Amino acid sequence: MSLELHGLLTLGSLRLEAHLEVGDEIVAVTGANGIGKTTLLRLIAGLLALDSGSLRLHGRLLDEAASGLFVPPHRRQVGLMFQDHVLFPFSTALENVAFPLRRQGLGATEARRRAQRQLDHYGIGALADRRPPQLSGGEAQRVALARALVGRPAALLLDEPLSALDAGARAEFRRLLRDQLSALPGPKVLVSHDQLDSAQICDRAVTLCWNGSAVVIRPAPP
C-alpha cells in the first residue's frame, strides 16, 4: 500500500520537483511558510495536475502528464483535511461528517449513525446539530478531522490538523490522532510547523527546501 509521486508542478513563481514515496506510515511534511507544503497536498488530492511525471496510489495511476490521464478528486479515495476546515456552512456538524459516506453510496440512516459515532469518538457528539458558524475554531477542526477519517480513505492528507487547538487540548489530541492514523491502513501525509506534532504523531519527516532552481523534497534533518 503506497503513494508514489514523481513529477514537476509549476504554479506561478513556484516550481515544485516532487519525489515522494509513502507506504503504510505517517509522514510529516515540514518547510518554511509559503514554500509549497499545501500545494503538495492539493497535488496529491487532485486539486492540481502535474506538468510532467506521474502519481500512483496503491499501484493505480491517478495523474500522468504524458498520456493526459487525470483522475478527478472525488474518484481518488483520498481524504483531505484543509487548514481552514472548509466545512459546509449551512449543514450541521453531523451532516458534514456524513457527507463523504453518502458520496460512497451509504444510505442516509447508516451514514448519520456512523457520523454520530465519529463525533462521539472525538468528544463532540453534543455538537452534532450545530452549524460551523456556531462552532469554535477547535470544535470546527475536530469536525473537519472526523469528516476526513470517517470514510476510511485509501490515503489521508492533513494540513496543520492541530493548529486551532490550545496547548492543553493539543497534547491530548496528538495521542488520539496518532492512534487513529496508526489504525488507518495506507499512506498518511501530515503538514505541520510544530516539531512535537512530527515527533509524537509521525513515523518520519521530509522537508521542502529550495535548491537554487526549484523546491524539492528531502529527508528532514534530525
C-alpha positions in Angstrom: 0.0 0.0 0.0 1.8 3.1 -1.2 1.7 6.6 -2.6 4.3 7.2 -5.4 4.7 10.8 -6.7 7.5 11.7 -9.2 6.8 14.8 -11.2 7.0 18.5 -11.7 4.4 21.2 -11.0 4.8 24.9 -11.9 2.3 27.2 -10.2 3.0 30.9 -10.6 6.5 31.5 -9.2 6.6 28.1 -7.6 8.5 25.3 -9.3 8.0 22.1 -7.3 10.0 19.0 -8.2 8.2 16.4 -6.2 9.6 12.9 -5.5 7.8 11.3 -2.6 7.0 7.7 -1.7 4.9 6.9 1.3 4.0 3.4 2.5 1.7 2.3 5.3 3.1 5.1 7.6 2.6 8.6 8.8 4.9 11.1 7.1 5.3 14.7 8.3 6.0 17.4 5.7 7.8 20.5 7.0 9.3 23.6 5.5 9.2 27.4 5.5 5.9 29.3 5.2 4.9 29.6 1.6 7.3 27.1 0.2 4.6 24.7 -1.2 3.5 22.3 1.5 -0.2 22.9 1.0 0.4 22.8 -2.8 1.9 19.4 -2.4 -1.2 18.1 -0.7 -3.5 19.7 -3.3 -1.5 18.0 -6.0 -2.0 14.5 -4.4 -5.7 15.2 -3.8 -6.3 16.1 -7.4 -6.9 19.8 -7.0 -3.9 20.4 -9.1 -2.4 18.5 -12.0 1.2 17.6 -12.8 3.1 19.3 -15.6 5.2 16.2 -16.1 5.7 12.9 -14.3 3.1 10.7 -12.6 1.2 9.9 -9.4 0.2 6.5 -8.3 -1.8 5.3 -5.2 -1.6 1.6 -4.4 -0.4 1.0 -8.0 -3.4 2.8 -9.5 -2.4 5.7 -11.8 -4.1 8.9 -10.8 -2.1 11.5 -12.8 0.2 11.2 -15.8 1.0 14.3 -17.8 2.4 12.4 -20.8 -0.8 10.5 -21.5 -3.2 13.2 -20.2 -4.7 10.8 -17.7 -6.1 12.6 -14.7 -8.4 11.1 -12.1 -10.7 13.8 -10.5 -10.6 14.3 -6.7 -13.9 12.6 -5.9 -12.6 9.4 -7.6 -9.2 9.2 -5.9 -10.3 7.8 -2.5 -8.0 10.5 -0.9 -9.2 12.2 2.2 -8.0 15.8 2.7 -8.4 18.0 5.8 -7.8 21.6 4.9 -6.1 24.0 7.3 -9.2 26.3 7.2 -11.5 23.3 7.6 -13.8 24.1 4.6 -16.9 22.8 6.3 -20.3 23.3 4.6 -21.6 26.4 6.5 -25.3 25.6 6.1 -25.0 22.0 7.1 -24.8 20.7 10.7 -21.7 19.0 12.1 -23.4 15.7 11.7 -24.3 16.4 8.0 -20.7 17.5 7.3 -19.3 14.2 8.7 -21.9 12.1 7.0 -21.2 13.7 3.6 -18.3 11.5 2.5 -20.2 8.4 3.5 -23.1 9.5 1.3 -20.7 10.1 -1.5 -19.6 6.5 -1.1 -23.2 5.3 -1.6 -24.1 4.6 2.0 -27.8 5.1 3.0 -28.8 8.3 4.9 -29.6 6.5 8.1 -26.4 4.5 8.3 -24.3 7.4 7.2 -25.8 9.6 10.0 -25.3 6.8 12.6 -21.6 6.4 11.7 -21.1 10.1 11.6 -22.6 10.4 15.1 -20.3 7.7 16.3 -17.3 9.5 14.9 -18.3 12.8 16.5 -18.8 11.0 19.9 -15.4 9.5 19.5 -13.8 12.9 19.3 -15.8 14.2 22.2 -18.1 16.5 20.2 -21.2 14.4 19.9 -23.3 17.0 21.6 -22.4 19.4 18.8 -24.0 17.3 16.1 -26.8 19.7 15.4 -24.7 22.9 15.3 -23.6 24.6 12.1 -20.0 25.7 11.5 -20.6 29.4 12.4 -21.7 28.1 15.9 -18.5 26.2 16.5 -15.3 27.5 18.0 -12.1 27.1 15.9 -11.1 24.0 17.9 -14.5 22.4 17.6 -14.6 23.1 13.8 -11.2 21.5 13.5 -12.4 18.3 15.3 -15.4 18.2 13.0 -13.2 18.5 9.9 -10.9 15.8 11.2 -13.8 13.5 11.9 -15.1 14.1 8.3 -11.6 13.3 6.8 -11.4 10.0 8.7 -14.9 8.7 8.7 -14.8 7.2 5.2 -11.5 5.4 5.8 -9.8 6.7 2.7 -7.1 4.9 0.8 -4.7 7.8 1.6 -5.2 10.7 4.1 -3.7 14.2 3.8 -3.9 16.6 6.8 -2.9 20.3 6.6 -2.0 21.6 10.1 -4.7 19.4 11.8 -3.9 20.7 15.3 -3.4 24.4 14.6 -6.7 25.7 16.1 -6.3 23.8 19.4 -5.0 25.3 22.6 -1.9 23.8 24.3 -3.8 21.5 26.7 -6.2 20.1 24.0 -3.3 19.8 21.6 -1.3 17.4 23.8 -4.3 15.2 24.3 -5.3 15.3 20.6 -1.9 14.3 19.5 -2.3 11.0 21.2 -5.8 10.5 19.8 -4.6 11.4 16.3 -1.6 9.1 16.5 -3.9 6.2 17.5 -6.4 7.0 14.8 -3.9 7.3 12.0 -1.9 4.2 13.1 -5.2 2.2 12.9 -5.9 3.5 9.3 -4.1 1.4 6.7 -2.3 3.2 3.9 -0.2 6.3 3.4 -0.9 9.4 5.7 0.8 12.7 5.0 0.6 15.5 7.6 1.8 19.1 7.2 2.9 20.8 10.4 5.1 23.6 11.7 5.2 22.1 15.1 8.1 19.8 15.8 6.2 18.0 18.6 3.5 17.1 16.0 6.1 15.5 13.8 7.9 13.7 16.7 4.8 12.4 18.5 2.4 11.6 15.6 4.6 10.8 12.6 6.9 7.9 11.7 9.3 10.1 9.8 9.6 13.5 8.3 10.5 15.2 5.0 11.1 18.8 4.3 10.5 21.1 1.3 13.5 23.3 0.5 14.8 25.5 -2.2 17.8 24.0 -4.1 18.5 27.1 -6.2 16.2 26.3 -9.1 13.2 24.5 -7.6 11.6 23.4 -4.4 12.5 19.8 -3.7 11.6 17.2 -1.1 14.4 15.9 1.1 14.6 13.9 4.4 14.1 16.2 7.3 17.3 16.9 9.4 17.4 15.0 12.7 
